[in-house]
Amino acid sequence: MPAALSLGSLPLANALQDTSHTDVNTYLLTVHRCMVCGLVQLAHSAPPSEMFSKYLYATSASKTMIDHFDKYAESLVKSLSHSQDKIVDIGSNDGTLLKAFHKYGMRNLIGVEPATNLAEATQNRDIKVISRFFDGDSVELIGRESAKLVTANNVVSHVPDLDGFIGHVAKLLAADGTFVFEMPWIVDWLRRGSFDIIYHEHLSYFGFRPLSIALARHGLTITGLTHFSDIHGGSWRGMAVKVGHEPGLWSGSYNKLEEIFDIEFRELNKQSLVDFEERMHKIRDALVSMLIELKSKGKIIVGYGAPAKATILLNYCRIDNSIIDFLSDSTPVKQGKYVPGVDIPIVSPEKFHEAKPDYAIMFAWNYEREILEKEQSWISNGGKFIVPFPEPHIVP
Ligand code: TMP
């Protein structure tokens, strides 16, 4: 199958380097679309052990996500009857969601998280973390048909064997259990032009058509859908139950799913991915021209946030430390490291304020509202953000 679009060969997005001038591995980033079910996937995969054994992304690094998972837990707890109902969070990261469930009274909480550094940070008396990739053995360890709730947020995109994964979820769920997942929606991604979310960890870019087909193969059906425009640039929360256990509200979700299928049919086809590649080139050219012009006027330019997305945007656009002095990030483990491939240092937010930069590229554009609120005093002293998508623009 021919590639729909390609970003070339780029470093792993979260492979921040301990020292400058290190040689980094690069891997092809090429996207294909299945002609049968419409699933958009990477054509090549990088070694999972290089990507997930020590993971630098922490959910709790942004208030937006902490608040989001707090409300998430609060709303789901209402559907559970007992504090001992088992909840399993797959890809539990630093335990933000499990801790929120704990706050709302739940006491039988299990995380599955392969990154040992994150798994260790989460454990406590009521929260067990199994430090491994979610697989058949995890199901046996936790107990077949034992979970009232299985959650997986921003996980399905990372899964190499989608059928295996969903099959294991179905085995883990109690007969009346619910599978709740969140995932960025490919249509939001296409509309915004945010190609920086294409990276090796994200093997699939989902629409609901391919996902609901995969769920159905394992006896699961989607019964609830909520869109969050502020989460990772546009995400859906879906709920799925075992066929035969659909709640009364199912017909409403059914209609919503039909509407989503129609949108995906219109906006996600072979031509839309070809157009998207064209748009990637335009965004890159506009951003680089803007930066060169500002630099020629002697402006100090830095980056705000060092998400995985920054590695992709910087490497794809070939923007290096001759243009950007540093990226600031609030995550302590990222500070002192270097963005792979472009050798730009990552510093603390305190250094950002000391340096008094003129412009900051907002790499964590998915938290634009939170960041603008937080940086009001820098903005009132003349600081400006460069937001790369939908086309590079200056705020305020
Ligand atoms: P994410 O977009 O993958 O969630 O990552 C966001 C990154 O941005 C994460 O490393 C934390 C960082 N960040 C800041 O440095 N300051 C902020 O105000 C916010 C919201 C995030």
Residues whose N, C-alpha, C, O or C-beta is under 5 A from the ligand:
A	BS01	TMP	A61 S62 G305 A306 P307 A308 S328 D329 S330 T331 A364 N366 Y367 E370 I371
